[in-house]
Amino acid sequence: MRLMELSLLLALCSGEALAQACVVHSTAERLDVKVCQQNRNIPQKLFADGFCQPNLPGQKVDVQYVDQCPTGAFGVCSNAQVANMPYRQDIHYYGVATDAAYLKPFCEGQSQGNWLKP
């Protein structure tokens, strides 16, 4: 029993993030974009205070913190690498499915992720 408790404690204290995601919905004139970022290994505070707080001048941005990204995405860039950093996340895209024509190549090339169609 003690070994199980220690294993759980180590898992909680490791650098791996637990269930943590944020839905970012940005709007402006003729613009409506919704994505969800699911944390894989980004330090939790950095994820919440940096990755989930985009600076998008001229746009209204609403951020909602959730345990997991909601269903309904037209595509997911799974295990996407953050540029010039050792961090990874899953990015769920909602809205206009034809945007996949641009997002899929970016996901698989620049982000070195795997494009999934849920």
C-alpha positions in Angstrom: 0.0 0.0 0.0 2.8 2.4 0.9 4.4 1.8 -2.5 1.2 2.7 -4.3 1.0 6.0 -2.4 4.6 6.8 -3.2 4.0 6.0 -6.9 1.0 8.3 -6.9 2.9 11.1 -5.2 5.8 10.8 -7.7 3.3 11.0 -10.6 1.7 14.1 -9.1 5.1 15.8 -8.5 6.7 14.9 -11.8 7.1 17.5 -14.6 4.2 15.8 -16.5 1.1 17.9 -16.6 -2.2 16.3 -15.5 -5.5 16.9 -17.3 -5.3 20.5 -18.3 -6.7 22.3 -21.3 -8.0 25.7 -22.4 -10.6 26.7 -25.0 -9.6 29.9 -26.7 -12.4 31.7 -28.6 -11.4 34.8 -30.4 -13.7 37.1 -32.4 -13.4 40.3 -34.4 -15.2 41.7 -37.4 -15.7 38.8 -39.8 -13.6 36.5 -37.6 -14.6 33.7 -35.3 -11.9 31.2 -34.3 -12.2 28.5 -31.6 -9.3 26.2 -30.6 -8.6 24.1 -27.6 -5.1 23.4 -26.4 -4.6 20.1 -24.4 -1.4 20.2 -22.3 0.9 17.2 -22.7 4.2 18.2 -20.9 4.2 22.0 -20.5 4.6 23.1 -16.9 1.1 23.8 -15.6 1.7 27.5 -14.6 3.4 28.3 -17.9 0.6 26.7 -19.8 -2.1 28.6 -17.9 -0.4 31.9 -17.7 1.3 31.9 -21.1 0.0 29.5 -23.6 -3.7 30.1 -22.7 -3.3 33.9 -22.7 -2.9 34.9 -26.4 -2.1 38.5 -27.2 -4.4 39.2 -30.2 -4.8 43.0 -30.7 -8.2 44.0 -32.1 -9.8 40.7 -31.2 -12.1 39.8 -28.3 -10.6 36.7 -26.6 -12.5 34.4 -24.2 -10.5 31.7 -22.4 -12.1 28.8 -20.6 -10.1 26.3 -18.6 -11.3 22.7 -18.8 -9.9 19.3 -17.9 -10.1 18.0 -21.4 -10.9 19.5 -24.8 -14.6 19.2 -25.8 -15.8 16.9 -28.6 -16.8 18.4 -31.9 -13.4 19.4 -33.4 -13.0 18.9 -37.1 -9.3 18.1 -36.6 -6.7 17.6 -34.0 -3.0 18.3 -34.2 -1.8 15.6 -31.8 1.5 15.8 -30.0 2.3 19.2 -31.6 5.7 20.5 -30.7 5.9 24.1 -29.5 8.4 26.1 -31.7 11.9 26.2 -30.3 10.8 24.5 -27.0 10.7 21.0 -25.7 7.0 21.2 -25.0 4.1 19.3 -26.6 0.4 19.8 -26.8 -2.7 18.6 -28.7 -4.5 21.4 -30.5 -8.2 20.8 -31.3 -9.7 22.9 -34.1 -13.4 23.9 -34.2 -15.4 25.8 -36.8 -14.7 25.8 -40.5 -13.6 22.3 -41.6 -12.1 23.4 -44.9 -9.4 25.2 -42.8 -7.9 21.7 -42.5 -6.3 22.2 -45.9 -4.0 24.7 -44.3 -3.8 23.4 -40.7 -2.9 19.8 -41.6 0.3 20.6 -43.5 1.4 23.0 -40.7 0.6 20.4 -38.1 2.6 17.7 -39.7 5.5 19.9 -40.9 6.2 22.9 -38.6 4.7 21.3 -35.5 5.9 17.8 -36.1 2.5 16.5 -35.0 0.0 13.9 -36.2 -3.2 15.2 -37.8 -6.3 13.3 -36.6 -9.9 13.6 -37.8 -12.0 12.7 -34.8 
